[in-house]
Structures are given as C-alpha cells and as structure tokens.
Amino acid sequence: MENLLEAILNQDFPQDKYEIIVVDGESVDRSPEIIESFRKRHRDRIRVYNNPKKTLATGWNLGIQHANGEYVIRVDGHSQIPRDFLSSTYRVVQRVPSAACVGGIVETVGKGFWGEVNAYVYSHPFGVGNSKFRTTKSDWEGYVDTVPYAAYKREIFDKVGYFDETLKRNEDLEMHARIRNQGGTFFLSTSIRSTYFVRNTLSAFIKKSFSDGKWTMVASKRGIGVLRWRHLIPFLTVLVGLVLGIGAFFSPLAGYTLLSLIGAYFALLIYSSWGIVKKKGWKYFFPCMLSFFLLHFSRGLGSVASLFSKHYWRNHERAPQELADASR
C-alpha cells in the first residue's frame, strides 16, 4: 500500500492535472493507518472516502462520483504502477481519443515459491487464455475486449451507468460488456505497464479462482456479451468431465473419450509447464502443473457451483437506462 501511494503521488505528470481519491472498504489490516498517514502529509492532494458496504463495485462507484477529471483511472491495492504510468496513459489517450477505455499490460509477480509458480501460471495462455493484457510481452497495441486499470472517459458512466453493486466480484466484466454493447471500445498499448501481485499461497489462489468462476457466471446473467470463450472453457471442461464420468458407467465410448481428453489435457500441462523449468529449474515443474490444474478446476467448479447459488437465480437485472439514470 505504501509503495502504491508513493508511486501515485510521484508521477512524472503535472500534479495539478490529476487528483487522488482513496476509497477504503473498512480494511482490517494496516491499510487505514497507512492511508491516514498519507492523507495527513498530503492534505491538499489526497481525498479519502469510506466504503461501508466493502464491495469493490461500491468503492469504485464512490470514487467515480467524487471524481472531477475528464478521465477516471482505478488502481487497486494488489498492484503497483511505474512513475510514467499517467504520462504513458495520457499519450495513448491523445492518440486514440475515440476509445472509451485505454489501458496497458500487466506484469504478474509473486513472492515466495508458490507466488512465483502462480505468477507464471497467471501469465501463460494456458492459464488465462487470450487475455492480451496478461500474456502480451512484445511491443503491441490495438483494440481488445477489455483492459485493466483503464482510463475511462468520465462521460461513459453517464451513458451506461455505474458498476453493478449487486456483484461481489467481476463487476468489471459486466460493466465492460455494457460499454461494448453501447458501441464503446477498449484500446490496449504495451507502452502502459503496471504490476499485479498474485496470491502467494495455494489456498488463496484456489479461493480466488473459485470465486472468479462463480461471479463470472453470475455477472453473465446481467446482460449480453459478458462471457468470452476464455471464461466458458473451464465451465465446459468440468461439465463435460462430469457427464463423461457418469456416462463411463454405462458406455465404454464415454470412458474412452474421457481418458482421451484427460491424456490431451495432461500433455498440455506438461508442455505449458516446461517454460518454468527453463526459467527457474526442475523443482518448479510439478508444482506448476498442479497450479495450472487447480486454477482450471477451481474456476470451472466455481462456474458450475454458481448454477446452484441464490446469487445466480436472484433477479437483479436492471435496464441500461436505469443504470445510466442512477449514475447521474
């Protein structure tokens, strides 16, 4: 938290051209103490708001409501930004003024043994699919379906509304689908870079993956275009595995098909985990295979479990116009 606030305060961008808004979700760690210390030292630059509902969407909406700029950028506590983050974003915004959101790539970093393993998995196409902001390494820029830590045009919230506060996770997926459905575009440039700190334990990694799977499916109920293929594959894999597993008791063909799919998946695990061996050594090989499997399985299981969740079936749908009216 200290490093992130220091980085935000010391951008190579004119201080009078950006404001800093901190929203605290009643954290139980040292975050409130750290935030208050920074606020006292920089009263003219930092504004702090409390988020008693504690959800990300509510916090983002509070920040947006109190923002005065032409663009709004969200950066969360699990991240870090370089000194040129704002200036790099500004240069891209000037070149692509038509984009509703502009963002860059994320370098995933982990601490400790499992943190390093999980960071590799979160940066590999086998782990996160065609998520360009996580997997792009060379210089590239272009239009994509989503960007992280984006510079949102302030006017886009007047058009499509705020983040859906009934979603506890993955509210950005639903919001970005709404933006796309209204004709908004997302532009990614590798000249904009940030760092994301992945969970450093298997238990936290599994918990997040399960929750992501569940809330992605719940978010998909809110409107058209939320789900992408990379979101559906873990869900379909677990579902097909369950169907074939049950079918194997009644049909040899189902059993052979299941074994063939398991063999193909195991081959992909070996191939995808080989890269970490070349970087860090053999001791990472089998843990990396395990991390890939747990990421896929927990996310897929969470997706399937969402179908048995009250959150999935509860009717929280709101018309786009109602969301837009709520933002005014």
Secondary structure by P-SEA (a helix, b strand, c coil): caaaaaaaaccccccccbbbbbbbcccccaaaaaaaaaaaaccccbbbbbbccccaaaaaaaaaaaccccbbbbbccccccccaaaaaaaaaaaacccccbbbbbbbbbbccaaaaaaaaaaaccccccccccccccccccccccccccccccccccccccccccccccaaaaaaaaaaaaabbbbbbbccccbbbbccccaaaaaaaaaaaaaaaaaaaaacccccccccaaaaaaaaaaaaaaaaccccaaaaaaaaaaaaaaaaaaaaaaaaaaacccccaaaaaaaaaaaaaaaaaaaaaaaaacccccccccccaaaaaaaac
